[in-house]
């Protein structure tokens, strides 16, 4: 049912790359990618994942080094079966970019009490570790549901 999954956050350099690569490892037969709601506005297009996100993922056996940030577009939304966002407010942001995507957009933290996953950008290592732990827990639960 869900063969193409898109993970979305704001800049596409911290949370969504972590979610993308975790899901890629957990669901090797699925296509999993990521994008950001404000990647172009933040001048992050084609940038690598945040260095702290790379560090924390590496400590957990996940390699984010191939990642390059990209902007979410309406066309991109149309390509995917499921769009997973990090915060409740992102559902509205995705819907404003692609109204037709509303029905296939859900929280990445859906199975952990519909919890938002806080943005660790420019915060402490502990903030990145906390966000990563939530993303990892959520990714495992999504993988169990999707398999």
C-alpha positions as CSV (number, residue, x, y, z in Angstrom):
1,X,0.0,0.0,0.0
2,X,2.7,2.5,1.0
3,X,5.6,1.9,-1.4
4,X,6.8,5.5,-1.7
5,X,7.3,7.4,1.5
6,X,8.3,11.1,1.9
7,X,9.6,12.4,5.3
8,X,9.2,16.2,5.7
9,X,10.4,18.8,8.2
10,X,11.3,22.5,7.8
11,X,14.8,22.7,6.4
12,X,15.5,19.0,5.5
13,X,18.8,18.9,7.3
14,X,18.1,17.5,10.8
15,X,14.9,15.6,11.4
16,X,13.7,14.4,8.0
17,X,17.0,13.1,6.9
18,X,17.2,11.1,10.1
19,X,13.7,9.7,9.6
20,X,14.4,9.0,5.9
21,X,17.6,7.0,6.5
22,X,16.2,5.1,9.4
23,X,13.1,4.1,7.4
24,X,15.4,3.2,4.4
25,X,17.2,0.8,6.7
26,X,14.0,-0.6,8.2
27,X,12.1,-0.8,4.9
28,X,14.7,-1.7,2.2
29,X,12.0,-2.7,-0.3
30,X,10.3,0.7,-0.1
31,X,11.3,4.0,-1.7
32,X,11.9,6.5,1.1
33,X,13.0,10.1,0.6
34,X,12.8,13.5,2.4
35,X,12.2,17.2,1.7
36,X,11.7,20.4,3.6
37,X,8.9,22.9,3.7
38,X,11.2,25.9,3.8
39,X,14.4,24.6,2.4
40,X,14.7,27.2,-0.4
41,X,13.6,30.0,1.9
42,X,16.3,29.0,4.4
43,X,18.9,28.7,1.6
44,X,19.5,25.1,2.5
45,X,18.8,23.5,-0.9
46,X,21.5,20.9,-1.8
47,X,23.2,21.3,1.7
48,X,24.2,18.2,3.6
49,X,22.6,17.1,6.8
50,X,23.5,19.2,9.8
51,X,26.8,18.1,11.3
52,X,25.3,17.3,14.7
53,X,22.5,15.2,13.0
54,X,25.2,13.3,11.1
55,X,27.1,12.7,14.4
56,X,24.1,11.4,16.4
57,X,22.9,9.2,13.5
58,X,26.4,7.8,13.1
59,X,26.5,6.9,16.8
60,X,23.3,4.9,16.2
61,X,24.6,3.1,13.1
62,X,22.9,5.4,10.5
63,X,24.9,7.2,7.7
64,X,23.4,10.6,6.7
65,X,26.4,11.7,4.7
66,X,24.8,11.0,1.2
67,X,21.9,13.4,2.1
68,X,21.3,16.7,0.2
69,X,18.5,19.0,1.2
70,X,15.6,19.7,-1.2
71,X,12.5,21.8,-1.2
72,X,9.1,20.2,-1.0
73,X,6.9,20.9,-4.0
74,X,3.4,20.0,-5.1
75,X,4.9,17.7,-7.8
76,X,6.9,15.9,-5.2
77,X,3.9,15.4,-3.0
78,X,2.0,13.8,-5.9
79,X,4.8,11.2,-6.3
80,X,4.4,9.7,-2.8
81,X,1.9,7.4,-1.2
82,X,2.6,8.6,2.3
83,X,4.0,11.9,3.6
84,X,5.3,11.9,7.2
85,X,5.8,15.2,8.9
86,X,7.5,16.1,12.2
87,X,4.9,18.5,13.7
88,X,1.2,19.0,13.6
89,X,1.7,22.4,12.0
90,X,3.6,20.8,9.1
91,X,0.4,19.1,8.0
92,X,-1.1,22.5,7.2
93,X,2.1,23.6,5.5
94,X,2.2,20.5,3.3
95,X,-1.5,21.0,2.5
96,X,-0.9,24.6,1.4
97,X,1.9,23.4,-1.0
98,X,-0.3,20.6,-2.2
99,X,-3.9,20.5,-1.1
100,X,-4.4,17.0,-2.7
101,X,-1.7,15.6,-0.3
102,X,-3.7,16.3,2.8
103,X,-5.3,12.8,2.9
104,X,-1.9,11.1,2.8
105,X,0.0,13.3,5.2
106,X,0.4,12.0,8.8
107,X,2.7,12.7,11.8
108,X,6.0,10.9,12.0
109,X,5.2,10.6,15.7
110,X,1.7,9.2,15.0
111,X,2.3,5.9,17.0
112,X,3.9,7.6,20.0
113,X,0.8,9.5,21.0
114,X,0.7,11.8,17.9
115,X,3.7,13.5,19.4
116,X,5.5,16.4,17.6
117,X,9.2,15.8,17.2
118,X,10.9,19.0,18.2
119,X,13.4,20.8,15.9
120,X,16.9,20.5,17.4
121,X,18.5,22.9,14.8
122,X,21.1,25.2,16.4
123,X,20.4,23.6,19.8
124,X,22.5,21.4,22.1
125,X,23.7,17.8,21.4
126,X,21.1,16.7,24.0
127,X,18.3,18.3,21.9
128,X,19.6,16.3,18.8
129,X,19.8,13.1,20.9
130,X,16.2,13.6,22.2
131,X,14.8,14.3,18.7
132,X,16.7,11.3,17.3
133,X,15.4,9.0,20.0
134,X,11.8,10.1,19.1
135,X,12.5,9.7,15.4
136,X,14.0,6.2,15.9
137,X,11.1,5.0,18.1
138,X,8.6,6.4,15.5
139,X,10.5,4.9,12.6
140,X,10.4,1.4,14.1
141,X,6.7,1.7,14.8
142,X,6.0,2.9,11.3
143,X,8.0,0.1,9.8
144,X,6.0,-2.4,11.8
145,X,2.8,-1.0,10.5
146,X,4.0,-0.7,6.9
147,X,5.8,-4.1,6.4
